[in-house]
Each structure stands twice: as structure tokens, then as C-alpha cells.
């Protein structure tokens, strides 16, 4: 059997995009601030929406996560074909609506917020392959993901209704 001696070709779409210091007209800030991060989020969302609209698509997201004010932050967008209500199809939302009742929650609980140990969390998914901690939630303040037992989330949601 012969070995393939060719080098694999790298496509230009897989290369990371790097801004050149030479072409930048604005000097970089010393540190990121929450205000700067939010301004960048808004500007990037607006730019992404503009590009997506030219292709008949829609954009959701723009949530910041893994914020390190000294160096960087992560931001994510979902781009997709709009449904009748203008939203993008979400497999996590569809899975939650199907499985919520089995875990003591309501299908409408997707996206609801609750408090745990003084922090605010948003329900973002359900994973039946994690029987002990099936509910995925993100901390509202920074977007970091956490797993919760379904019974605890149901209790937190009932408490927030009071």
C-alpha cells in the first residue's frame, strides 16, 4: 500500500482572520471595559445583520462570554433561514419543548430566568443523557454555562413566581 505523499491542501476559508497593526487606524486599548465590550457587541451584531440580510438570512445572538477584561472575550452569533415568526430554528428549544414535561418543567420555561445562590441564570437546553444534571443554564451576567438538577430548577422557577 502506497503512502499519500501529497500535502493536504488548506482552504483559504479555514485560515484565521487577523487584523494587521499596520492597517489599523485606532491604537488598541490597554484593557477592555464592560462599556467597550457592549459597544463592540452592538457594532458587530449590526454588521453581521447587514451581511446576513443581503443573503436573505437573519441573525440572533451576540451574547458575550468568557470575558477577560485584560485580553479578550468571546461572542457568538447564529445565522440562519428565518421561520414564519422571524426567529431562527433552534434544536435546543425544540428538544426542550418535547422533553420538558418529563423533567417536571413546562415547555414555556425555555429561556426563563431563575435565581440560585444569589445569581441569575437563564434556561438554555435540556440533555436527557445527563440524568443527574439534565438542565443547562447560562449565568446572565457573563454567559457562562452551568448544569442543574431538574427538581432544583423547577423549585427555583416556582419560587420566582411568588
C-alpha positions in Angstrom: 0.0 0.0 0.0 1.4 3.4 -1.0 1.5 6.3 1.3 0.0 9.5 0.1 2.9 11.9 -0.2 0.9 14.9 -1.1 0.4 17.6 1.5 -3.2 18.3 2.4 -4.5 21.5 0.8 -5.7 24.1 3.2 -8.6 26.1 2.0 -8.5 29.9 2.5 -11.8 29.7 4.4 -10.2 27.8 7.3 -7.5 30.3 7.9 -7.9 32.6 11.0 -8.5 36.2 10.2 -6.0 38.5 11.9 -6.2 42.3 11.8 -2.9 43.9 10.9 -1.5 46.5 13.2 -0.3 48.4 10.1 -3.8 48.9 8.6 -5.5 49.8 12.0 -6.2 53.5 12.3 -7.0 53.3 16.0 -4.5 52.3 18.6 -5.6 49.3 20.7 -6.9 50.0 24.2 -4.8 49.0 27.2 -7.7 47.0 28.7 -11.3 46.1 27.8 -14.1 47.7 29.7 -17.7 46.5 30.1 -18.8 49.6 28.1 -16.4 48.9 25.3 -17.4 45.2 25.1 -21.0 46.2 24.9 -20.3 48.8 22.2 -18.3 46.2 20.2 -21.2 43.7 20.6 -23.7 46.1 19.2 -21.5 47.1 16.3 -20.6 43.5 15.4 -24.3 42.5 15.6 -25.3 45.4 13.3 -22.5 44.4 10.8 -23.5 40.8 10.9 -27.2 41.6 10.4 -26.3 43.8 7.4 -24.3 41.0 5.8 -27.0 38.3 6.6 -29.8 40.4 5.2 -28.1 40.7 1.8 -28.4 36.9 1.6 -32.0 36.7 2.9 -30.9 35.3 6.3 -31.4 36.5 9.9 -29.1 36.8 12.9 -29.6 36.0 16.6 -27.3 36.2 19.5 -24.4 38.5 20.1 -24.1 37.3 23.7 -20.7 37.9 25.3 -19.0 35.1 27.2 -15.6 34.3 28.7 -15.0 37.9 29.3 -11.4 38.7 30.4 -11.1 42.5 30.6 -7.4 42.3 30.3 -7.3 40.5 27.0 -10.4 39.2 25.2 -13.9 38.0 25.2 -16.0 35.5 23.1 -19.1 36.5 21.2 -21.3 34.2 19.2 -24.0 34.7 16.6 -26.4 32.3 15.0 -27.2 32.9 11.3 -30.0 31.0 9.7 -33.1 31.0 7.5 -35.9 32.8 9.2 -39.0 30.9 10.2 -42.5 32.4 9.9 -42.1 34.3 13.2 -38.7 35.7 12.1 -36.7 33.6 14.5 -34.1 31.0 13.7 -34.9 27.3 14.3 -33.2 26.2 17.5 -32.7 22.5 18.0 -32.2 23.1 21.8 -35.5 24.9 22.0 -37.3 22.2 20.1 -35.8 19.4 22.3 -36.7 21.3 25.4 -40.3 21.7 24.4 -40.5 17.9 23.7 -38.8 16.8 26.9 -39.8 19.5 29.5 -42.8 17.7 30.9 -40.7 14.5 31.6 -38.4 16.6 33.8 -41.2 18.4 35.7 -40.9 21.6 33.7 -43.2 23.4 31.2 -42.3 23.8 27.5 -42.7 27.6 28.1 -39.9 27.5 30.7 -37.3 27.6 27.9 -35.5 31.0 28.2 -36.9 31.7 31.6 -34.6 33.0 34.3 -34.2 31.9 37.9 -32.0 32.7 40.9 -29.6 30.3 42.5 -27.2 31.3 45.3 -27.9 34.9 44.5 -27.0 34.7 40.8 -29.4 34.9 37.8 -29.5 32.1 35.3 -31.3 31.5 32.0 -32.5 28.1 30.9 -31.0 27.3 27.5 -31.2 23.5 27.0 -32.2 20.1 28.3 -30.0 17.0 27.9 -31.6 13.6 28.8 -28.2 11.9 28.6 -27.3 13.7 31.9 -29.9 12.2 34.2 -28.4 13.8 37.3 -28.0 17.3 35.8 -30.2 17.5 32.7 -30.9 21.2 32.6 -28.4 23.5 31.0 -28.4 27.2 32.0 -26.2 30.2 31.5 -25.3 32.8 34.0 -26.9 36.0 32.8 -24.0 38.2 34.0 -21.3 36.6 31.8 -22.9 33.8 29.7 -21.0 31.0 31.4 -22.8 27.6 31.2 -23.9 25.5 34.2 -25.8 22.3 34.7 -28.6 21.9 37.2 -30.8 19.1 38.5 -34.4 19.3 37.1 -36.0 19.3 40.5 -33.9 22.3 41.7 -34.7 24.3 38.6 -38.5 23.6 39.0 -38.3 24.7 42.6 -36.3 27.9 41.6 -38.9 28.7 39.0 -41.8 28.3 41.4 -40.0 30.5 43.9 -39.6 33.2 41.3 -43.3 33.2 40.5 -44.2 34.1 44.1 
